[in-house]
Amino acid sequence: MSLMEFDFERQSNPVDMIEFVASNNDWSFERSGEDELAMTVAGHWADYNVSFSWMEEFEALHLAAAFDLKIPEARLNEVIKLLSYVNGQVLMGHFDLWRHEDVVIFRQSLLLAGGAEPTNRQVEVLLSSAVDACESYFQAFQFVVWSGMDAKSAMEAVLFETAGEA
């Protein structure tokens, strides 16, 4: 079996759809280039710097959601352990540590191979799932960095579910 390479003429830049969805939802954004769009999304625990990038060579719309986290050298190994635990829980996407910029970043891509165009719903779900992932684990990173908690205990603390009302 051979793989045939087809060239598809893309009708529009997928970042245009992000801009359309952001405009329709009254989200503030900045179009920093033809293939990039950035916005800040307010969460419950932090503001997340979100960027969308169209990666033509991979036919992928890449989303990165970052939050600032100044990590003291003494806590670095525990944060790396926490990343391993967190990524084991995340279904789609993953968290990285960009040490040179002191940010924890959630990354996910939407593959649009063969000329596929993103839908409004796909864009909204891509963004909401990224923010949900950041919101779910933000406190675990805070516990490890600022409270001196070990990674396993921090994960247990954020995964703890309550039942009923007080």
Number of C-alpha atoms within 10 A of each C-alpha: 3 4 5 6 7 8 8 10 8 11 9 10 15 25 22 17 16 26 20 12 17 18 12 9 10 9 13 12 17 13 16 11 10 11 16 21 21 21 17 16 18 11 12 9 12 15 17 22 17 22 21 25 21 22 16 13 7 12 17 17 24 19 25 21 26 26 17 15 19 15 19 10 8 10 15 16 12 18 22 14 14 23 21 15 15 20 15 10 13 12 8 13 17 19 22 15 18 13 12 6 10 15 17 23 23 22 19 21 19 16 15 17 13 13 14 13 16 18 13 14 10 13 21 15 12 19 20 13 15 25 22 12 20 23 17 14 21 18 17 27 23 17 19 23 22 14 11 13 18 18 24 15 14 21 21 11 15 15 13 7 7 6 5 4 4 3
